[in-house]
């Protein structure tokens, strides 16, 4: 299942436009905050499809029967670019457990790259709902490898992926490898360059959020 949060006009469209805008991108704090906002909206939408149970709550005047989450999800993100999006999810799923994965493109001299994963820190994943956040879904290689890496730690019952901008090529690759995941996208672009960058996209989300890195 693929959900494009920009299918209907909303504030998500406004925030995505600001993420793309080269003039607004110079404000790193605003860039991070817009990613965080998209994470918050995605958290709210995902919350509608999770399981709930009734709980009796004592108020000053009586008892109220309320619907509450049956279990807390695990929020996973790919360092470093995923941190603002992850924070948005965490703002709403504020009692969630968290997982962090180090995954990056290791570039070769010929312009090609491979996905390098060097670190994972996660709670118990067996039979749990996992929500993975990464601002850009380009080729899909890093997300697929991340999911495979997480499965070595446990077998989630349900996996959601939250991205700010996705490319159709990457979406297709992820769904071929992981047909049961649910993808929540701030926007979807059609084109991918030969070097694996989304067009029109927005550039390098990690650099725009935290500063230009040295290429590894």
Secondary structure as GFF3:
##gff-version 3
##sequence-region A 1 216
A	DSSP	beta_strand	2	4	.	.	.	ID=ss1
A	DSSP	alpha_helix	11	20	.	.	.	ID=ss2
A	DSSP	three_ten_helix	24	26	.	.	.	ID=ss3
A	DSSP	alpha_helix	28	47	.	.	.	ID=ss4
A	DSSP	beta_strand	52	59	.	.	.	ID=ss5
A	DSSP	beta_strand	62	69	.	.	.	ID=ss6
A	DSSP	beta_strand	74	79	.	.	.	ID=ss7
A	DSSP	alpha_helix	83	92	.	.	.	ID=ss8
A	DSSP	beta_strand	97	107	.	.	.	ID=ss9
A	DSSP	beta_strand	113	121	.	.	.	ID=ss10
A	DSSP	beta_strand	129	133	.	.	.	ID=ss11
A	DSSP	beta_strand	136	137	.	.	.	ID=ss12
A	DSSP	alpha_helix	141	151	.	.	.	ID=ss13
A	DSSP	beta_strand	158	167	.	.	.	ID=ss14
A	DSSP	alpha_helix	168	177	.	.	.	ID=ss15
A	DSSP	beta_strand	182	189	.	.	.	ID=ss16
A	DSSP	beta_strand	191	192	.	.	.	ID=ss17
A	DSSP	beta_strand	198	199	.	.	.	ID=ss18
A	DSSP	alpha_helix	205	210	.	.	.	ID=ss19
###
